[in-house]
Amino acid sequence: MNLKLIVAMVADEKTDVVIDAAREAGATGATTISSVRGEGMTPEKGFMGLELTAQRDVILFLVAGTQARRILETINTAGNFEDEPGAGVAFQIDIEDAVGLNTQLPKIMEEIAGEV
């Protein structure tokens, strides 16, 4: 089975927008890991020991390989990653195999039927 894992690291205020856009583009589900921290090229400065960095979420989407690029581009547009510094980043990883997809597999197969 040709699957991809799309990982999106987004500012927490963009999480729902990114998930909704990915679903509209064909993603059948998402897993969100909340309240993570990260740094870009320029680390944020703290004030009296307090962090100034905004909360981030990591969103995981396991998708059909044939739909991955379209979903990735949709996430990019919805999150405004290219134009807004710190808005987020997303990438895809090849998945060799997966289990536990019995509830999502019929929908994935239906979505890619015309593309295979």
C-alpha positions as MATLAB code, in Angstrom:
seq = 'MNLKLIVAMVADEKTDVVIDAAREAGATGATTISSVRGEGMTPEKGFMGLELTAQRDVILFLVAGTQARRILETINTAGNFEDEPGAGVAFQIDIEDAVGLNTQLPKIMEEIAGEV';
ca = [
       0.000    0.000    0.000;
       1.349    3.416   -0.965;
       0.977    5.643    2.110;
       2.556    8.930    3.156;
       2.747   10.577    6.534;
       2.267   14.319    6.342;
       3.675   16.119    9.365;
       2.562   19.712    9.868;
       4.029   21.892   12.608;
       1.745   24.890   12.993;
       1.019   27.808   15.262;
      -1.787   26.591   17.505;
      -4.253   29.183   16.217;
      -3.928   27.606   12.745;
      -4.502   23.987   13.806;
      -8.229   23.818   13.056;
      -7.849   25.657    9.745;
      -5.107   23.256    8.606;
      -7.037   20.141    9.686;
     -10.233   21.322    7.976;
      -8.344   22.104    4.755;
      -6.593   18.725    4.782;
      -9.917   16.926    5.269;
     -11.445   18.817    2.352;
      -8.439   17.792    0.239;
      -8.886   14.099    1.071;
      -7.273   13.370    4.444;
      -9.396   10.868    6.362;
      -8.157   11.756    9.836;
      -5.560   13.588   11.880;
      -3.641   13.203   15.110;
      -2.645   16.374   16.945;
       0.196   16.629   19.426;
      -0.411   19.840   21.346;
       1.773   22.369   23.088;
       5.145   21.652   21.533;
       7.967   24.161   21.310;
      10.407   24.929   18.542;
      12.794   27.516   17.207;
      13.317   29.016   13.800;
      16.483   30.663   12.528;
      16.355   33.329   15.213;
      15.589   32.012   18.724;
      12.982   33.992   20.637;
      14.316   35.923   23.591;
      12.829   35.322   27.014;
      11.921   37.898   29.611;
      12.873   37.201   33.229;
      13.001   33.465   32.562;
       9.641   33.337   30.759;
       9.436   31.960   27.240;
       7.999   34.268   24.599;
       7.541   31.555   21.973;
       3.990   30.771   20.937;
       2.569   27.302   21.401;
       2.766   25.008   18.406;
       0.919   21.864   17.446;
       2.201   18.920   15.441;
      -0.491   17.410   13.219;
      -0.032   13.973   11.658;
      -1.979   12.857    8.596;
      -1.647    9.317    7.194;
      -2.793    9.616    3.582;
      -2.786    7.752    0.283;
       0.440    8.416   -1.601;
      -1.411    9.585   -4.697;
      -3.131   12.335   -2.704;
      -0.211   13.400   -0.521;
       1.162   16.247   -2.636;
      -2.279   17.792   -3.159;
      -3.010   17.618    0.583;
       0.431   19.046    1.385;
      -0.140   21.995   -0.963;
      -3.596   22.580    0.518;
      -2.117   22.639    4.036;
       0.522   25.106    2.859;
      -2.094   27.452    1.408;
      -4.505   27.187    4.359;
      -1.742   27.808    6.896;
      -0.145   30.576    4.839;
       3.259   28.941    5.472;
       5.104   30.619    2.609;
       4.130   34.217    3.352;
       3.816   34.423    7.135;
       7.005   33.872    9.166;
       6.466   31.341   11.939;
       3.120   30.163   10.548;
       4.312   26.586   10.140;
       6.051   23.978    8.086;
       4.845   20.678    6.630;
       6.548   17.721    4.973;
       5.771   14.186    3.896;
       7.470   10.886    4.700;
       7.087    7.525    2.926;
       5.372    4.859    5.039;
       6.397    1.291    4.360;
       3.399   -0.343    6.044;
       0.638    0.419    8.540;
      -2.028   -1.397   10.541;
      -5.217   -0.236   12.245;
      -6.693    1.455    9.198;
      -9.769   -0.752    8.776;
     -12.195    2.113    9.369;
     -10.388    4.522    7.030;
      -9.288    2.127    4.294;
     -12.620    2.022    2.379;
     -12.682    5.834    2.160;
      -9.014    5.983    1.104;
      -9.618    3.357   -1.606;
     -12.731    5.219   -2.817;
     -10.803    8.495   -3.032;
      -7.933    7.026   -5.053;
      -9.957    4.678   -7.270;
      -9.842    7.056  -10.203;
      -6.168    7.900   -9.695;
      -4.678    4.407   -9.727;
];
